[in-house]
Each structure stands twice: as structure tokens, then as C-alpha cells.
Amino acid sequence: MKRDERRVVSPWNIANVLTVLRLVLVPFFVVCLFLPGTGWRVAALAVFAVASITDHLDGELARRYGLITDFGKIADPIADKALTGAALVSLSILNELPWWVTIPILGRELGITALRFLLLRRAVIPASYGGKVKTVLQIAAIVLYLLPGVPGPVRWVVMGAALVVTVATGVDYVIRAVRLRKVAKQVRGE
């Protein structure tokens, strides 16, 4: 009988700690954003930037050092959506970003996250290049909205691109999920 040689990875690893840190930073970001004054706005930007960097860093560390865990698979997308969602909702509450931009982005993010969780037991649809571009555009657009003094048209162009890519990649993800489900049914003989 062969021994299972897979390494057991503790959920208490640096990648997961960074994910939890990102979640913890979200309320601090929101508080800084709602406090009046340029100093608080810059503080909100700094907190958002640190949290965004942890998003890239935790995934990189998990892949490079084999620290991928079930906790990380669930917590990482939740932390991502909490950060970007808090930023978009806060900017809309502050009347700096129209709700018609925030709602479709949040709808896509929450819908795809729910779809990922539904598929998690059967299969994983890997992140696409478009999904990575979407994340970069969303972060860049939010940074431009947080940064004092950025001209409105610059903000709008980047946020518009983020909105278009977000919706397009959401549609692509749903199409890939439907195809994957059909293949899984064929394999099971249904």
C-alpha cells in the first residue's frame, strides 16, 4: 500500500495571513475614506494600496511555496471582493462614483464568486488573462478616484474600461462554467 505523499499545508501560513490582513484593513480603509480632509484621503489611499499589494503577494507566495489551502481558496476571493466592493460602495455613497457603475461591477463580482464556490467541489476554472486585466483596471480606477486632484476625464476613462472588462470577463466566466458543466455531465454519463 502506497503512502500518500502529499504535503499537508497548515492554514496558518504567510499567504493566508496576508489574506486575513487584507480583510482586516477594509474597515480601516473605509473609516479613513469617510473622514474629512486630504490627509485622511491620502491615508485611505495608502491603506488601499497596502491591501491591494497583499492581493498580489499572497497568491504569489501560495503558488511559489506550495501554500495553497482550502481556506485560502475561499478567503482570498472574499477578501478581494470586500476591498474593491467597499471602495466602490463608499465612493458611490460619497457621490463620487455613480451607482450605475458600482452595481454592475459588484453584481459581477458577487455572482462569479458564488459560481466559483458552486463549482469548487467539481472543478476549478482558472483565472483568465482577462480576469487579471479586470483586477488591475479596477484597482487602477479606484486609486485614481482616491488620489486627490486627478482630472475627471482620466478617472472616467479608466473606470469605464474597468466596467467594460469586468462585465465582459463575467460573461466569459459564465460561458466557461456552462461548458465545464456539460463536459462533467458527459464524463459522468448523464
C-alpha positions as a printed NumPy array, in Angstrom:
array([[  0.   ,   0.   ,   0.   ],
       [  1.427,   3.356,  -1.06 ],
       [  1.632,   6.1  ,   1.478],
       [  0.009,   9.419,   0.494],
       [  2.979,  11.676,  -0.078],
       [  1.039,  14.897,  -0.42 ],
       [  2.264,  17.538,   1.959],
       [ -0.269,  18.85 ,   4.442],
       [ -0.183,  22.653,   4.412],
       [ -1.209,  24.485,   7.538],
       [ -3.85 ,  27.155,   7.037],
       [ -1.651,  29.344,   9.266],
       [  0.862,  30.27 ,   6.6  ],
       [  2.128,  33.622,   5.321],
       [ -0.151,  33.633,   2.261],
       [ -3.279,  33.177,   4.374],
       [ -2.06 ,  35.683,   6.974],
       [ -1.77 ,  38.271,   4.177],
       [ -5.299,  37.423,   3.021],
       [ -6.646,  37.914,   6.553],
       [ -4.655,  41.169,   6.832],
       [ -6.405,  42.406,   3.673],
       [ -9.786,  41.666,   5.253],
       [ -8.767,  43.45 ,   8.466],
       [ -7.631,  46.523,   6.507],
       [-11.021,  47.003,   4.805],
       [-12.775,  48.739,   7.756],
       [ -9.729,  50.968,   8.338],
       [ -9.792,  51.937,   4.67 ],
       [-13.499,  52.815,   4.83 ],
       [-13.108,  54.88 ,   8.007],
       [-10.199,  56.848,   6.513],
       [-12.18 ,  57.447,   3.324],
       [-15.156,  58.938,   5.183],
       [-13.122,  61.222,   7.435],
       [-12.85 ,  64.768,   6.067],
       [ -9.636,  66.247,   4.739],
       [ -6.929,  65.499,   2.217],
       [ -4.752,  63.809,   4.834],
       [ -7.411,  61.195,   5.541],
       [ -7.966,  60.73 ,   1.817],
       [ -4.26 ,  60.014,   1.345],
       [ -4.393,  57.661,   4.349],
       [ -7.297,  55.799,   2.701],
       [ -5.253,  55.572,  -0.495],
       [ -2.265,  54.2  ,   1.445],
       [ -4.397,  51.56 ,   3.203],
       [ -5.994,  50.596,  -0.117],
       [ -2.56 ,  50.34 ,  -1.758],
       [ -1.172,  48.115,   1.007],
       [ -4.257,  45.891,   0.873],
       [ -4.027,  45.673,  -2.939],
       [ -0.364,  44.681,  -2.752],
       [ -1.245,  41.847,  -0.344],
       [ -3.663,  40.572,  -3.004],
       [ -0.817,  40.015,  -5.438],
       [  1.669,  38.905,  -2.805],
       [ -0.476,  36.236,  -1.113],
       [ -1.203,  34.486,  -4.401],
       [  2.42 ,  34.647,  -5.491],
       [  3.644,  33.194,  -2.182],
       [  0.983,  30.477,  -2.152],
       [  1.907,  29.294,  -5.653],
       [  5.681,  29.631,  -5.297],
       [  5.956,  27.85 ,  -1.948],
       [  3.079,  25.394,  -2.247],
       [  0.986,  27.127,   0.408],
       [ -2.369,  26.691,  -1.321],
       [ -5.068,  25.711,   1.175],
       [ -8.836,  25.313,   1.142],
       [ -9.036,  28.294,   3.492],
       [ -7.052,  30.411,   1.041],
       [ -9.204,  29.323,  -1.904],
       [-12.258,  30.615,  -0.064],
       [-10.85 ,  33.592,   1.876],
       [ -8.815,  35.15 ,  -0.954],
       [-11.723,  35.943,  -3.303],
       [-13.805,  37.121,  -0.332],
       [-11.018,  39.497,   0.725],
       [-10.655,  40.765,  -2.851],
       [-14.364,  41.464,  -3.21 ],
       [-14.548,  43.034,   0.257],
       [-11.788,  45.5  ,  -0.612],
       [-12.965,  46.531,  -4.071],
       [-16.616,  46.375,  -3.05 ],
       [-16.023,  48.596,  -0.012],
       [-14.154,  51.085,  -2.191],
       [-16.83 ,  51.226,  -4.894],
       [-19.76 ,  51.416,  -2.464],
       [-18.003,  54.076,  -0.378],
       [-17.218,  56.176,  -3.442],
       [-20.863,  55.9  ,  -4.522],
       [-22.125,  56.861,  -1.044],
       [-19.8  ,  59.885,  -1.208],
       [-21.377,  60.755,  -4.599],
       [-18.02 ,  60.481,  -6.344],
       [-18.934,  57.429,  -8.419],
       [-22.396,  56.77 ,  -9.877],
       [-24.273,  53.757,  -8.553],
       [-24.836,  52.582, -12.151],
       [-21.089,  51.854, -12.255],
       [-20.87 ,  50.265,  -8.797],
       [-23.898,  47.969,  -9.09 ],
       [-22.89 ,  46.034, -12.246],
       [-19.309,  45.615, -11.009],
       [-20.494,  44.34 ,  -7.617],
       [-23.113,  42.142,  -9.254],
       [-20.499,  40.538, -11.485],
       [-18.035,  40.06 ,  -8.63 ],
       [-20.565,  38.542,  -6.239],
       [-22.155,  36.396,  -8.953],
       [-18.859,  34.964, -10.184],
       [-17.663,  34.375,  -6.609],
       [-20.868,  32.441,  -5.884],
       [-20.435,  30.475,  -9.122],
       [-16.84 ,  29.644,  -8.158],
       [-17.996,  28.291,  -4.811],
       [-20.651,  26.168,  -6.521],
       [-18.05 ,  24.716,  -8.871],
       [-15.32 ,  24.363,  -6.235],
       [-16.095,  20.707,  -5.47 ],
       [-16.264,  19.615,  -9.093],
       [-13.725,  21.75 , -10.894],
       [-11.781,  24.965, -10.84 ],
       [-11.948,  27.395, -13.697],
       [ -8.55 ,  29.057, -13.716],
       [ -8.316,  32.827, -13.725],
       [ -8.139,  34.118, -17.255],
       [ -5.856,  36.811, -18.588],
       [ -8.96 ,  38.989, -18.894],
       [ -9.698,  38.44 , -15.215],
       [ -6.225,  39.658, -14.316],
       [ -6.649,  42.712, -16.563],
       [-10.024,  43.344, -14.866],
       [ -8.411,  43.318, -11.431],
       [ -5.62 ,  45.685, -12.493],
       [ -8.108,  48.08 , -14.129],
       [-10.407,  48.07 , -11.099],
       [ -7.525,  48.794,  -8.722],
       [ -6.12 ,  51.499, -11.018],
       [ -9.544,  53.141, -11.364],
       [-10.151,  53.1  ,  -7.607],
       [ -6.677,  54.551,  -6.974],
       [ -7.432,  57.375,  -9.429],
       [-10.661,  58.12 ,  -7.555],
       [ -8.887,  58.079,  -4.2  ],
       [ -5.97 ,  60.227,  -5.346],
       [ -6.74 ,  63.914,  -4.839],
       [ -6.578,  66.174,  -7.894],
       [ -6.895,  63.618, -10.708],
       [ -8.901,  65.115, -13.606],
       [-12.407,  63.675, -14.001],
       [-11.936,  62.51 , -17.609],
       [ -8.873,  60.441, -16.635],
       [-10.836,  58.767, -13.855],
       [-13.771,  58.104, -16.175],
       [-11.705,  56.536, -18.95 ],
       [-10.026,  54.058, -16.591],
       [-13.24 ,  53.303, -14.663],
       [-15.111,  52.887, -17.953],
       [-12.5  ,  50.402, -19.154],
       [-12.732,  48.585, -15.802],
       [-16.523,  48.393, -16.12 ],
       [-16.44 ,  47.051, -19.696],
       [-13.738,  44.447, -18.945],
       [-15.49 ,  43.432, -15.699],
       [-18.778,  42.724, -17.467],
       [-17.085,  41.021, -20.453],
       [-14.989,  38.713, -18.259],
       [-18.092,  37.895, -16.207],
       [-19.917,  36.76 , -19.337],
       [-16.831,  34.762, -20.401],
       [-16.63 ,  33.072, -16.996],
       [-20.294,  32.027, -17.134],
       [-19.806,  30.584, -20.647],
       [-16.75 ,  28.622, -19.465],
       [-18.662,  27.351, -16.413],
       [-21.569,  26.134, -18.576],
       [-19.152,  24.326, -20.912],
       [-17.323,  22.76 , -17.978],
       [-20.609,  21.539, -16.525],
       [-21.572,  19.934, -19.854],
       [-18.21 ,  18.16 , -20.034],
       [-18.569,  16.959, -16.435],
       [-22.036,  15.56 , -17.202],
       [-20.694,  13.733, -20.269],
       [-17.868,  12.215, -18.23 ],
       [-20.355,  11.006, -15.609],
       [-22.594,   9.627, -18.368],
       [-25.616,  11.786, -17.565]])
